[in-house]
Amino acid sequence: MSPETVARWQFGITTVYHYLFVPLTIALSLLTAVLQTVWTRTGNSAYLRLTKFFGKLFLINFAMGVVTGIVQEFQFGMNWSEYSRFVGDIFGAPLALEALIAFFLESTFLGIWIFGWGRLSKGVHLTSIWLGSIGTFISSIFIIAANAWMQNPTGAVFANGRAELNDFLALLTNPVFLTQWPHTIAASFVTAGAFMAAISFYRLVKAKAAAAPDGDLVAYRKGTKIGAWVLIVAGLCTIVTGDLLGKQMVVTQPSKMAAAEGLQTSPTPGEATFQILPGVELFPGFLNWLYGTDNIQGLDELEAQFRDYGYRQQTFIDCLAENGGAPQSCLTDTDGNPLGQEGLQAGFADQLATIADRGQIGDLSPDTTIAFWSFRLMIGIGLLAMLGGIFFLVAVRKDKVPRPSGLMTAIAVVMPLLPLLANSFGWIFTEMGRQPWIVNGVLPTQLAISPDPTLAHSTPILLLTLILYTVLYGVLAVIEVKLLLKYIKIGLPPETDVPPVDLNKDEDAPLSFAY
Amino acid sequence: MNTLALTALETAYPLSDNKLAVLWFILIGVLWIGFFFLEGFDFGVGMLLPFLSKKDADRRVMVNTIGPHWDGNEVWLLTAGGATFAAFAGWYASLFSSLYLPLFLVLVGLILRGVAFEFRGKQESPTWRRAWDWAACVGSFLPTLVFGVGFANFLKGVVLVASDVSYWEGHVIPVYSGFWSLFHPFCLVGGLLFVALFITHGAIFLSLKTRGDIQAKAKGFASKSVLVTVVLMAAFVIWGNAIYGGTDFVPGKVGLLVTIAWVVGLLAVLALVGAWFFSAKGRDGLAFLCTSVATVTMILMVLLHMFPNLGFNSNALGGISVDLTLVANSHTTLKLMTIFAAIMVPVVLAYQVWTYFVFRRRLSTENIVDDSAPVGAARAI
């Protein structure tokens, strides 16, 4: 194995693992804030108990997200130094701003929220969970803006041997960012909705069978319904934003979408068929309708185009179609500027030609099997999760509660996992579909790793750290799941308000929350 | 970005690229100083966790003195890393890739201690809790040691050579010259110093934030560990400044700053003597102030030696000097970051100070509800 392969596995494993915790952190923090707000407004103790119950599960999850997130920020420099050197002028800013604006906010105010039960006024305490939650959203904005830039490098030029920022606003108005961010957020709410619904549902079924007090049943029923509605509505939003993102991808990353749809050769314009399985072609023209364009190119044509004309985007492809396939008139505009390539890609074209001549790009297309299947698994599993949401609503309609059974337990166990799987496949598709590029159409992934002839970035050392990360993460995953199960089994806290503690008056008063 | 604000800022403070780069070097320095001042004591508390007291109630008091704060303290490190990336991508790339293995240890440590604080109280079993106490200890020790070794290396100057990899004409990738050279005896002294200093800083923090038995133990420990720290600090300051501190050792050093580094370093030694004096007198607040000053001046001393070479020695790079001018990001990015920092840093400082005010009271075992299981009563997980 080459160091590049190991470094990619390391990034993949640590990132997919980190992302198991991120969507829950984002969306569950907001749902918890909403629950606490409803309690503060109405005084209905069911909402307070749900706040505390899901707040505790949220925090177990949050801790894992925090510690695995540190690895994310460091490994760009550790394993991908040439990527960092090349893109740092653009990519570094969102990372720094994420730390400065988002991480401080979420860590400080969630700390205040955890330890502040009964020590702060209700209003200040409620504000702290909202600020913590807002921090997680700001964080997602910066990191998705950074990732969207890797998919579609806007607002940058090639200067001083690196990509340089020339328009910060372009980063935030990047059409990929504008569709990818809502898509990611919607999927986060699918994750949190499924989590809340499945756990509440499981506890509702158990509580009913054990003839628990009415207050418990009421609270668990609320949790099930709120979670299921969040899941379904967020699921619909995920579909809509996914569609918009797909239409963007066909323009900015035609190879990614060609691989996702299994298009090796270009289909007849207007008659692109949909393949549900490789080679099983249905509905001529469906893909044209789906992506809103008559011309969808296959991988062969895209590769040939790269070899003949270098990296080109949609304007070039449109021009080719208009001019009956005569490329010469499409290479430059009337001022002699390269057409179809802008900013960074245009400026870097000469260097890229050298790199391509040396064969340092590798396969010009992404792995079609991975792109094809991760794309379908993302969508299929996501849809299945939405069906689960409908099931929950039907199962607890009116005052009904299903009897405990193996099936109910299985549904409750599988449901929170489905969105996690769909999220993971989504990111695997996004990142693998961009290959061979780390910055789309500019920097090949091969050239992004840390060069080191001596020791640290050799295959054996990278393998060693990869194994250590995996073992550590594996052990932590087991502990995390056991703790979650323990606190799910404990269930709602007793139906009493939190007594206010004022250490300023009674310095021996027990803390209402302590580690 | 608001172009009006940009123009206004430029008119008010016409900064050249180089001045912005210097400003960002200072800002990153402030972030490091803030990180070590804050995380220093909670690294110390983490390292002391299995040792200071055998009683679970005492240990819970210890964890809870830093409970609401440790995560926010750690963000200073993330911000320092992010700011280095955003302002000096070449520094971030060379530094983080050069220190790949040491940084891996830091990451493992930070992961362990983070989950340790969160998870230790979530099971009643003594075995479970003891295991997490050790995880917190090791997890605090590893980053402390590595940062100590690292900052000693920066003072000395990490030697860079040109990689034989080049992707296009004129493309040079500076890489560090050798892994084992990171473990020079001077750098090991740096590592030990950081460990001793932060344990002392943490023990004095505990005597300031607790009452009762555990406070007495923390005081007793600090009065001894501070003596070891004085000796290590004196060795580090004298060795570092006398042998590696000269302007000729690493290209580009500024004579005045080197002189100031001497003064600042001696101040760090003096501050530790003060910490010993006040801690013996039972003046916890003043003793904490002294270890804080020692931490701040020690880092400042190293940072003074890192200007403008960023802790790299480029003698072997054949004419290229990796310094803050060379690796600075574009004017556009630096300007943008400056505006964000000018707005956000005061806000962040304000609410972080507020959290210390909210959780300002001393804690004792009276404040912690005993929820531990009797020894031998529960399984590990």
Interface residues (C-beta under 8 A of the other chain):
Chain A: L59 I60 A63 M64 V66 V67 T68 I70 V71 E73 F74 F76 G77 M78 N79 S81 E82 S84 R85 V87 G88 D89 I90 F91 G92 A93 L95 A96 L97 E98 A99 L100 I101 F103 F104 S107 T108 F109 L110 G111 I112 I114 F115 G116 R119 L120 A159 N160 G161 R162 E164 L165 N166 F168 L169 Q351 T354 I355 Q360 L447 S450 P451 D452 P453 T454 L455 A456 H457 I461 T465 L468 L472 L476 I479 K482 L483 K486 Y487 L503 N504 E507 D508 A509 P510 L511 A514 Y515
Chain B: M1 R60 V63 N64 G67 P68 H69 D71 G72 E74 V75 L78 T79 G81 G82 A83 T84 F85 A86 A87 F88 A89 G90 Y92 A93 S94 L95 F96 S97 S98 L99 Y100 L101 L103 F104 V106 L107 V108 L110 I111 G114 V115 F117 E118 F119 R120 G121 K122 Q123 S163 D164 V165 Y167 W168 E169 G170 H171 I173 V175 G178 F179 R211 N329 S330 T332 T333 L336 M337 F340 A341 M344 V345 V348 Y351 Q352 T355 V358 F359 R361 R362 L363 S364 E366 N367 I368 V369 I381
